[in-house]
Amino acid sequence: MPAVSTVNLTAPLLLLLLWATHPTMATNWLSLARLPRSRPMSGPAPCARLRGLTPGQVGVCRARGETMESVRKAAEMVIEECQHQFRNRRWNCSTTPRGINVFGRVMNQGTREAAFVHALSSAAVAVAVTRACTRGELERCGCDRKVRGVSPEGFQWSGCSDNLSYGVAFSQTFVDEPERAKGLSAGRPLMNLHNNEAGRKAILHNMQVECKCHGVSGSCELRTCWKVMPPFRRVGVVLKERFDGATEVRLTRIGSRTALLPRDPQVKPPAARDLVYLAPSPDFCHLDPDNGIPGTAGRRCNGTSRLAPDGCELVCCGPGYRAGRAEVVQRCSCKFSWCCSVRCQQCKNTVTIHTCRV
């Protein structure tokens, strides 16, 4: 059985550790979301001018330019979904006002937040490219028509299944490229690659089946079915659950190779679908412009809950919050009108709003 030990900080390995904590460009391609939609995304000249791409990703852009509009859409999906999933958390995926590091330097610190963004990013690219395949927008791919025959449940596989294999392969090529370029003997590349794959597995393990019935008067004597990806919101929910249960790991030598194993030896090794992280997160309480952390001052919180993640004591980092009254306009006295609309009045209500103190 090969010996297992924590990596000793000899000079070369100390250099690796220092390098592993150095700012990485692995998620800087998310800055494509800042570009105007009218800007061309492919061709030798446009690819070279896309800020945030590593040299290897520029090569992918030049070789497979038709996919880059999907990559831009994926960047937009990541920001939107991240902010939805963490809207009530202390870290709420706030973005920096400019630059290529969209979520700030916290992405460079090996935290569980970085783990989530990597997983969500790799999943978003796979989803966006697969959608483009299904819609016939890409020349190199189309529907997945390899699924044929009769299922054990008795329905006929047919139709246009989502070509997820193509989307996943492109995600591995584009999103994983910065990590593979660095080599696989340091902690951050191994962490990022693991989380990238966990993001793609969140799609693979949540594929859905859609069917169409055939028969007299819709009797459904025969069903033809095809496979479709889950809604991206579902992928976000799954990865958020993985975030909450993420495993802290450390770089460990096993014989002649290195791997990531739980820092706590009592914790079982993470599965391929789990998220892993190397460093504890900052508290996100106070303004830290250098790291892109806006703090929680002025954030709204739930004053009626103490234990929920959106409770004021958790969001505001203690009892530092205040209550105020505000007038809101809401729909009321709604009535159904035949046919077919709902008419409502506009009512003003005074509500209590809790916000974190400065």
Secondary structure as the mmCIF struct_conf table of DSSP 4:
data_model
#
loop_
_struct_conf.conf_type_id
_struct_conf.id
_struct_conf.beg_label_comp_id
_struct_conf.beg_label_asym_id
_struct_conf.beg_label_seq_id
_struct_conf.end_label_comp_id
_struct_conf.end_label_asym_id
_struct_conf.end_label_seq_id
STRN STRN1 VAL A 4 THR A 6
HELX_LH_PP_P HELX_LH_PP_P1 VAL A 7 ASN A 8
HELX_RH_AL_P HELX_RH_AL_P1 ALA A 11 ALA A 20
TURN_TY1_P TURN_TY1_P1 THR A 21 THR A 21
BEND BEND1 HIS A 22 HIS A 22
TURN_TY1_P TURN_TY1_P2 ALA A 26 THR A 27
HELX_RH_3T_P HELX_RH_3T_P1 ASN A 28 ARG A 34
BEND BEND2 LEU A 35 LEU A 35
TURN_TY1_P TURN_TY1_P3 ARG A 37 SER A 38
BEND BEND3 ARG A 39 ARG A 39
BEND BEND4 GLY A 43 GLY A 43
HELX_RH_AL_P HELX_RH_AL_P2 PRO A 44 ALA A 48
TURN_TY1_P TURN_TY1_P4 ARG A 49 ARG A 49
TURN_TY1_P TURN_TY1_P5 ARG A 51 GLY A 52
HELX_RH_AL_P HELX_RH_AL_P3 PRO A 55 ALA A 63
BEND BEND5 ARG A 64 ARG A 64
HELX_RH_3T_P HELX_RH_3T_P2 GLY A 65 THR A 67
HELX_RH_AL_P HELX_RH_AL_P4 MET A 68 GLN A 85
TURN_TY1_P TURN_TY1_P6 PHE A 86 ASN A 88
BEND BEND6 ARG A 89 TRP A 91
HELX_LH_PP_P HELX_LH_PP_P2 SER A 94 THR A 96
BEND BEND7 PRO A 97 ILE A 100
TURN_TY1_P TURN_TY1_P7 VAL A 102 PHE A 103
HELX_RH_3T_P HELX_RH_3T_P3 ARG A 105 ASN A 108
TURN_TY1_P TURN_TY1_P8 GLN A 109 GLY A 110
HELX_RH_AL_P HELX_RH_AL_P5 ARG A 112 THR A 134
TURN_TY1_P TURN_TY1_P9 ARG A 135 GLY A 136
TURN_TY1_P TURN_TY1_P10 GLU A 139 ARG A 140
STRN STRN2 ASP A 144 ASP A 144
STRN STRN3 GLY A 149 VAL A 150
TURN_TY1_P TURN_TY1_P11 PRO A 152 GLU A 153
BEND BEND8 GLY A 154 GLY A 154
HELX_LH_PP_P HELX_LH_PP_P3 PHE A 155 PHE A 155
STRN STRN4 GLN A 156 TRP A 157
BEND BEND9 GLY A 159 GLY A 159
STRN STRN5 SER A 161 SER A 161
HELX_RH_AL_P HELX_RH_AL_P6 LEU A 164 PHE A 174
TURN_TY1_P TURN_TY1_P12 VAL A 175 VAL A 175
BEND BEND10 ASP A 176 ASP A 176
HELX_RH_AL_P HELX_RH_AL_P7 GLU A 177 LYS A 182
BEND BEND11 LEU A 184 ALA A 186
HELX_RH_AL_P HELX_RH_AL_P8 GLY A 187 LEU A 204
TURN_TY1_P TURN_TY1_P13 HIS A 205 ASN A 206
STRN STRN6 GLN A 208 HIS A 214
BEND BEND12 GLY A 215 GLY A 215
HELX_RH_3T_P HELX_RH_3T_P4 VAL A 216 GLY A 218
BEND BEND13 GLU A 221 GLU A 221
STRN STRN7 LEU A 222 VAL A 228
HELX_LH_PP_P HELX_LH_PP_P4 MET A 229 PRO A 231
HELX_RH_AL_P HELX_RH_AL_P9 PHE A 232 ASP A 244
TURN_TY1_P TURN_TY1_P14 GLY A 245 GLY A 245
STRN STRN8 THR A 247 ILE A 254
TURN_TY1_P TURN_TY1_P15 GLY A 255 SER A 256
STRN STRN9 ARG A 257 PRO A 262
BEND BEND14 ARG A 263 ASP A 264
TURN_TY1_P TURN_TY1_P16 PRO A 265 GLN A 266
BEND BEND15 VAL A 267 VAL A 267
HELX_LH_PP_P HELX_LH_PP_P5 LYS A 268 ALA A 271
TURN_TY1_P TURN_TY1_P17 ALA A 272 ARG A 273
BEND BEND16 ASP A 274 ASP A 274
STRN STRN10 VAL A 276 TYR A 277
BEND BEND17 LEU A 278 ALA A 279
HELX_LH_PP_P HELX_LH_PP_P6 PRO A 280 PRO A 282
BEND BEND18 HIS A 286 HIS A 286
STRN STRN11 ASP A 288 ASP A 288
HELX_RH_3T_P HELX_RH_3T_P5 PRO A 289 ASN A 291
TURN_TY1_P TURN_TY1_P18 GLY A 292 GLY A 292
STRN STRN12 ILE A 293 ILE A 293
BEND BEND19 THR A 296 THR A 296
TURN_TY1_P TURN_TY1_P19 ALA A 297 GLY A 298
STRN STRN13 ARG A 300 CYS A 301
STRN STRN14 ASN A 302 ASN A 302
TURN_TY1_P TURN_TY1_P20 GLY A 303 THR A 304
BEND BEND20 ARG A 306 ALA A 308
TURN_TY1_P TURN_TY1_P21 PRO A 309 ASP A 310
STRN STRN15 GLY A 311 GLY A 311
HELX_RH_AL_P HELX_RH_AL_P10 CYS A 312 VAL A 315
TURN_TY1_P TURN_TY1_P22 CYS A 316 CYS A 317
BEND BEND21 GLY A 318 PRO A 319
STRN STRN16 TYR A 321 SER A 337
TURN_TY1_P TURN_TY1_P23 TRP A 338 CYS A 340
STRN STRN17 SER A 341 CYS A 356
#
